[in-house]
Amino acid sequence: MKFRIERDTLADAVAWTARSLPNRPSVPVLAGLLVETAADGLTLSGFDYETSTRATLPAEVHADGRALVSGRLLAEIVKSLPAKPVDVSLEGTKVQVVCGSARFSLQTMPVEEYPQLPEMPTASGTVKAEDFSTAVAQASAAAGRDEMLPLLTGVRLELEGSTISLMATDRFRASLRDLQWYPESSDLSANALVPARVLHETARSLTSGGDVTIAVSSGESGDGLIGFEGVVGNGTRRTTTRLLEGDFPRVRQLFQAQAETVAYVETQAFVSSVKRVALVAERNTPVRLTFSDGQLLLEAGSGDEAQASESIEATINGADISIGFNPTYLLEGLAVMSDPVVHLSFTQHTKPAAISGVQEIGADPDVAFRYLIMPVRLQN
């Protein structure tokens, strides 16, 4: 194995591939990054039995071959190299990395012990990379982070015809994002529960390409896979991950409640106010929002502790309402709103509130993305 490649191209691909490697691998070879050369260029691969990453990129190949080296070490080395072409070669049991006057020698791992990466499932369709990244970021904002409840750490993808619906919930909030795509078959119908962290990182890494190919397989128990592939620079990147199993909560029906109060608030003013008032909100204590008389009053703190209040303009249709929210959950939902105005709909102060974005006050809400948040009981 012997090849030459530009430093920046190699560093970016190695960093992306190595990012999926486990911190505490069950077997030593899983900490390795597989480097392969062939006539059509260079391939870098990583795998932890759950998620696989594979980057293919052009390189000046002088000899075919393959080697397995520490992925994180290689990423650190390549990142530190000067901005010059990098020569990499396999010599015996060592991989030599040379760039200018810098020279590194890495011990290889037994490549024959490295597991075979799963094949990419048959393509189900394509979606615009930028749209997909935005949709995933919005949906995953409500995904759980408690590994003791793995089912809730996923984003559910429902593929029906030309629409993908992305849903997530951690029991305290929920998200629903609808996205148009281009399926291979107009009558396609499939579901997939994808780990939110993997989905988010994958979608974000493919934004520089035009389209992302999505491929879903739903084999026997434990064999369900989803794959994502896109063009990055002059190469391609592919990720596969095993699907989560279990009965996902019925998120969609949570968004069907009829609103009794609707409010419009300018997005940036709302975010800034929540951040300021939340400075005095202790752990697990809410920020109180009171909608009345054309304004939104935000309050936090109680008793002898620090207190804060601030009012901003709001347009309110319906009865006045006072409701409390976890400020972190509220801010995480607002952070993925791309519209200049926030539309809030309420039923009762003890029921979830739905948040979405609109272009202007009085406009109908953008039903493409909705964020539902459970209230926190307020102390009188």
Legacy VTK file of the C-alpha trace (Angstrom):
# vtk DataFile Version 3.0
C-alpha trace
ASCII
DATASET POLYDATA
POINTS 380 float
0.000 0.000 0.000
1.387 3.345 -1.055
-0.301 6.617 -1.959
0.039 10.412 -2.022
-2.744 12.859 -1.156
-3.236 16.502 -0.164
-3.070 17.089 3.583
-6.408 18.918 3.956
-8.309 16.302 1.967
-6.849 13.461 4.023
-7.256 15.233 7.376
-10.951 15.963 6.786
-11.739 12.399 5.695
-9.759 10.770 8.514
-11.363 13.011 11.148
-14.848 12.225 9.840
-14.267 8.467 9.730
-12.505 8.293 13.102
-15.293 10.230 14.809
-17.458 7.094 14.929
-14.794 4.906 16.539
-15.640 3.715 20.081
-13.797 5.234 23.045
-13.744 1.867 24.796
-13.785 -0.789 22.068
-14.972 -4.277 22.996
-12.034 -5.657 21.001
-8.822 -3.715 20.214
-9.191 -3.797 16.416
-12.392 -1.722 16.620
-10.232 1.257 17.605
-8.577 0.910 14.233
-9.215 2.768 11.022
-9.005 0.615 7.900
-6.964 2.215 5.108
-7.341 0.645 1.660
-5.971 1.626 -1.735
-7.052 0.471 -5.164
-6.946 1.726 -8.717
-9.944 3.986 -8.118
-8.465 5.739 -5.063
-8.404 5.620 -1.270
-11.017 4.218 1.112
-11.129 4.864 4.874
-13.454 2.789 7.068
-14.519 2.560 10.699
-16.927 0.179 12.444
-18.100 -0.597 15.996
-20.641 -3.358 15.158
-23.447 -0.772 15.361
-22.398 2.100 13.114
-20.059 2.041 10.141
-18.438 4.942 8.280
-16.714 4.790 4.911
-15.091 7.640 3.005
-13.822 7.218 -0.552
-11.631 9.909 -2.051
-9.224 10.352 -4.953
-5.541 9.794 -4.312
-2.369 9.188 -6.281
-2.082 5.439 -5.693
1.280 3.786 -6.306
0.501 0.376 -4.789
-2.683 -1.387 -3.768
-3.052 -2.709 -0.232
-4.708 -2.339 3.113
-3.651 -1.579 6.678
-5.341 -1.104 10.049
-3.995 1.630 12.337
-5.199 3.530 15.407
-7.864 5.840 14.041
-7.694 8.556 16.667
-3.879 8.660 16.556
-3.871 8.913 12.776
-6.428 11.730 12.940
-4.272 13.678 15.424
-1.143 13.151 13.331
-2.654 14.171 10.002
-4.282 17.239 11.539
-0.890 18.436 12.791
0.963 18.028 9.488
2.125 21.027 7.427
0.117 22.060 4.369
1.965 19.838 1.935
1.251 16.561 0.118
1.241 13.520 2.388
2.912 10.228 1.445
1.589 7.107 3.189
3.052 3.636 2.741
2.928 0.224 4.396
6.376 -1.154 5.211
6.269 -4.481 6.989
4.166 -4.039 10.139
4.449 -0.243 10.143
2.613 2.501 8.283
4.888 5.384 7.374
3.411 8.890 7.124
5.662 11.513 5.556
4.831 15.169 4.961
7.652 17.575 4.204
10.304 16.931 6.840
7.786 15.408 9.278
7.837 11.622 9.509
5.688 9.277 11.607
5.719 5.510 11.968
2.528 3.777 13.176
2.225 0.190 14.349
-0.443 -1.719 12.448
-3.149 -3.930 13.925
-4.020 -7.400 12.562
-6.182 -6.470 9.577
-7.443 -10.040 9.195
-9.231 -9.704 12.547
-11.171 -6.619 11.461
-14.890 -7.312 10.977
-16.492 -6.931 7.570
-18.511 -3.744 7.220
-22.231 -4.159 6.477
-23.354 -3.556 2.926
-25.367 -0.460 2.102
-29.060 -1.415 1.814
-30.844 -0.901 -1.496
-31.479 2.794 -2.069
-34.948 3.975 -1.064
-34.678 7.525 -2.400
-32.836 10.855 -2.254
-33.313 14.156 -0.415
-31.697 17.582 -0.682
-28.719 17.629 1.663
-29.359 21.085 3.164
-33.062 20.370 3.721
-32.258 17.028 5.318
-29.681 18.524 7.693
-32.117 21.241 8.820
-34.947 18.747 9.324
-32.765 16.368 11.342
-31.502 19.192 13.575
-35.065 20.283 14.288
-36.427 16.803 14.953
-33.513 15.627 17.107
-33.905 18.628 19.445
-36.566 16.630 21.314
-34.722 13.299 21.339
-33.863 11.773 24.700
-30.319 11.595 26.026
-30.853 8.986 28.727
-29.092 5.800 27.601
-31.189 3.867 30.118
-34.137 4.553 27.787
-32.549 3.761 24.401
-35.883 3.774 22.566
-36.290 7.496 23.282
-32.760 8.371 22.090
-33.853 7.780 18.502
-35.561 9.745 15.762
-38.365 7.895 14.029
-38.423 8.229 10.252
-41.710 7.468 8.533
-41.288 7.257 4.770
-44.620 7.483 2.970
-44.590 8.264 -0.732
-42.857 11.603 -1.328
-42.861 12.636 2.370
-40.500 11.785 5.220
-41.787 12.509 8.727
-39.170 12.778 11.479
-40.366 12.431 15.083
-38.685 12.400 18.471
-39.656 12.619 22.137
-38.061 12.297 25.569
-41.467 12.286 27.368
-41.146 15.993 28.282
-41.243 17.354 24.745
-41.808 16.101 21.224
-40.976 17.168 17.686
-42.537 16.518 14.295
-40.901 17.541 11.018
-42.258 16.745 7.555
-39.871 16.797 4.621
-40.288 16.286 0.882
-37.968 13.813 -0.836
-37.642 11.742 -4.015
-38.393 8.060 -3.408
-37.368 5.285 -5.791
-40.981 4.082 -5.725
-44.044 6.332 -5.411
-45.813 3.802 -3.171
-42.873 3.381 -0.785
-43.859 2.849 2.861
-41.215 2.223 5.516
-40.340 3.116 9.115
-36.974 3.372 10.826
-35.949 4.323 14.368
-32.458 5.802 14.032
-30.108 6.770 16.894
-30.430 10.554 17.070
-26.725 11.229 17.620
-25.677 9.216 14.569
-28.416 10.741 12.423
-27.554 14.292 13.452
-23.803 13.918 12.879
-24.333 12.164 9.557
-26.779 14.738 8.194
-24.533 17.606 9.255
-21.468 16.068 7.593
-23.215 15.696 4.221
-24.484 19.271 3.830
-21.812 20.230 1.268
-23.215 17.749 -1.252
-26.284 18.140 -3.434
-28.327 15.094 -2.458
-28.290 12.439 0.247
-29.246 8.888 -0.629
-31.273 7.127 2.067
-31.466 3.334 2.097
-33.573 1.378 4.578
-33.654 -2.354 5.178
-35.929 -4.021 7.714
-34.767 -7.588 7.988
-35.217 -10.074 10.806
-34.984 -8.899 14.411
-31.667 -7.127 14.959
-30.829 -6.950 11.229
-32.568 -3.670 10.429
-30.149 -1.151 8.914
-30.336 2.332 7.472
-27.697 3.857 5.266
-26.896 7.414 4.174
-24.571 8.371 1.345
-23.562 11.693 -0.164
-20.866 13.395 -2.183
-18.362 15.492 -0.247
-15.716 17.268 -2.303
-14.381 14.834 -4.894
-15.301 11.765 -2.864
-18.256 10.085 -1.208
-19.160 9.376 2.399
-21.352 6.558 3.582
-22.755 5.740 7.013
-24.797 2.725 8.045
-26.260 2.175 11.488
-28.340 -0.494 13.121
-31.905 0.541 13.874
-33.290 0.778 17.385
-36.051 -1.650 18.278
-39.303 -1.185 20.167
-42.707 0.470 19.965
-42.112 4.198 19.589
-44.668 6.486 21.293
-47.460 7.818 19.103
-46.037 11.281 18.725
-48.158 12.510 15.829
-51.456 12.402 17.715
-50.044 14.726 20.392
-50.150 17.608 17.911
-53.865 17.325 17.150
-55.268 19.261 20.147
-57.427 22.304 19.370
-55.856 25.551 20.597
-57.780 27.905 22.919
-55.076 30.586 23.014
-52.641 31.528 20.261
-49.710 33.921 20.672
-47.145 35.415 18.303
-43.749 36.549 19.592
-40.705 37.817 17.735
-38.225 34.923 17.797
-34.966 36.646 18.716
-36.583 38.840 21.362
-38.181 35.742 22.886
-34.909 33.798 22.942
-32.951 36.685 24.451
-35.551 37.262 27.170
-35.747 33.594 28.145
-31.949 33.423 28.411
-31.808 36.469 30.683
-34.658 35.478 32.958
-33.435 31.880 33.181
-30.197 33.057 34.783
-31.952 32.989 38.170
-33.880 29.772 37.525
-32.403 27.059 39.688
-32.138 23.470 38.541
-35.533 21.972 37.643
-37.366 25.235 38.281
-39.469 26.759 35.492
-39.674 30.083 33.745
-43.224 31.439 34.032
-44.771 32.883 30.872
-47.883 35.056 31.244
-49.655 36.089 28.049
-52.073 39.019 28.514
-52.824 42.580 27.363
-50.638 42.389 24.250
-47.510 41.363 26.088
-45.589 38.371 27.357
-44.316 38.597 30.930
-41.417 36.258 31.748
-40.574 35.519 35.392
-38.220 33.214 37.288
-37.078 32.772 40.868
-39.109 32.752 44.058
-38.980 33.399 47.790
-35.699 34.688 49.146
-33.764 33.550 46.082
-32.757 35.737 43.129
-35.664 36.801 40.959
-36.065 38.169 37.452
-38.856 39.460 35.255
-39.074 40.967 31.796
-41.889 41.801 29.402
-41.868 41.826 25.610
-44.495 42.508 22.976
-46.815 39.681 21.962
-49.950 39.322 19.879
-52.524 37.173 21.673
-55.707 35.622 20.324
-57.873 33.958 22.951
-57.961 33.821 26.726
-55.059 35.000 28.885
-52.835 32.200 30.109
-49.971 31.701 32.559
-47.783 28.645 32.054
-44.363 27.406 33.154
-41.662 25.654 31.108
-38.263 24.135 31.708
-36.076 26.926 30.250
-33.547 24.502 28.744
-36.228 22.581 26.872
-37.835 25.825 25.729
-34.560 27.290 24.462
-33.571 24.099 22.665
-36.839 24.201 20.776
-36.530 27.885 19.923
-32.921 27.392 18.790
-34.002 25.314 15.796
-36.727 27.735 14.688
-35.645 29.422 11.472
-38.601 31.813 11.101
-38.625 35.414 12.437
-41.803 34.924 14.485
-42.757 32.151 16.910
-46.328 30.848 16.928
-47.430 29.333 20.263
-50.725 27.511 20.742
-52.152 26.537 24.129
-55.111 24.524 25.356
-54.708 24.712 29.159
-51.857 25.632 31.472
-51.556 21.953 32.440
-51.459 20.677 28.855
-48.594 20.642 26.322
-48.031 23.734 24.192
-47.161 23.565 20.490
-44.501 25.880 19.059
-43.832 26.518 15.381
-42.493 29.288 13.180
-44.182 31.835 10.920
-42.924 34.573 8.632
-45.134 37.289 10.129
-47.575 37.930 12.957
-51.030 36.597 12.191
-49.854 34.058 9.630
-50.843 30.418 9.809
-48.181 28.278 11.510
-45.638 26.332 9.487
-46.894 22.791 9.974
-43.701 21.377 8.457
-42.045 21.639 11.889
-43.765 21.625 15.263
-42.242 21.383 18.725
-44.369 20.286 21.665
-43.324 21.010 25.238
-44.855 19.842 28.497
-45.529 22.536 31.120
-44.013 22.533 34.590
-46.359 23.022 37.513
-46.164 26.543 38.876
-46.143 27.465 42.547
-48.704 30.146 43.375
LINES 1 381
380 0 1 2 3 4 5 6 7 8 9 10 11 12 13 14 15 16 17 18 19 20 21 22 23 24 25 26 27 28 29 30 31 32 33 34 35 36 37 38 39 40 41 42 43 44 45 46 47 48 49 50 51 52 53 54 55 56 57 58 59 60 61 62 63 64 65 66 67 68 69 70 71 72 73 74 75 76 77 78 79 80 81 82 83 84 85 86 87 88 89 90 91 92 93 94 95 96 97 98 99 100 101 102 103 104 105 106 107 108 109 110 111 112 113 114 115 116 117 118 119 120 121 122 123 124 125 126 127 128 129 130 131 132 133 134 135 136 137 138 139 140 141 142 143 144 145 146 147 148 149 150 151 152 153 154 155 156 157 158 159 160 161 162 163 164 165 166 167 168 169 170 171 172 173 174 175 176 177 178 179 180 181 182 183 184 185 186 187 188 189 190 191 192 193 194 195 196 197 198 199 200 201 202 203 204 205 206 207 208 209 210 211 212 213 214 215 216 217 218 219 220 221 222 223 224 225 226 227 228 229 230 231 232 233 234 235 236 237 238 239 240 241 242 243 244 245 246 247 248 249 250 251 252 253 254 255 256 257 258 259 260 261 262 263 264 265 266 267 268 269 270 271 272 273 274 275 276 277 278 279 280 281 282 283 284 285 286 287 288 289 290 291 292 293 294 295 296 297 298 299 300 301 302 303 304 305 306 307 308 309 310 311 312 313 314 315 316 317 318 319 320 321 322 323 324 325 326 327 328 329 330 331 332 333 334 335 336 337 338 339 340 341 342 343 344 345 346 347 348 349 350 351 352 353 354 355 356 357 358 359 360 361 362 363 364 365 366 367 368 369 370 371 372 373 374 375 376 377 378 379
